[in-house]
Amino acid sequence: MFENPEKRYYAYYGIALTSYLLGQSEDAEGYVNEAKAVQVDPYTQSEIERLMEYDVKLLQAEQQWLSKQANDFSKKYLTQSNPGL
């Protein structure tokens, strides 16, 4: 089966976000590390993280009760929110 690293990278971040929202921050960090271990070029990495930022903003708009946790995830794990990383 052909493996698409871009989809895998995105999927790991999605699982990390879900884990973080469920209060499983250790699992979330593990999935972020799994994503970072996937070999994708820097442009693709940036675009996927930008897409994750969009997902977080959409989640915040539709599930306002998760807004703070989703924002915390962005600040902690997404380089778009942390330009110094």
C-alpha positions, 0 to 999 in steps of 0.5 A: 500500500502506498503511504502518503507522508503528508496525509500521515503528518496531518492525521497525527496532528489531528489525533494530537488535537483530539487527545489534547481536547480529551485531556490526554496531553501526554498522548497529544505530545506523543502524536505531535512527535510522531508527526514531526518524525514523518519526512515532509518538506518544510513548505508542506509542513507549514501548509499542513500546520496552517490547515490545522490552524484553520481546523482549530479556528473552525472548532472554536467557532462551532464548539465554543466550550472547547475554545480555550483548550484548542487555543492552548493546543495551537500555542503549544504545538503549531509553529504558525502560532509560535514563529520562534520555533 
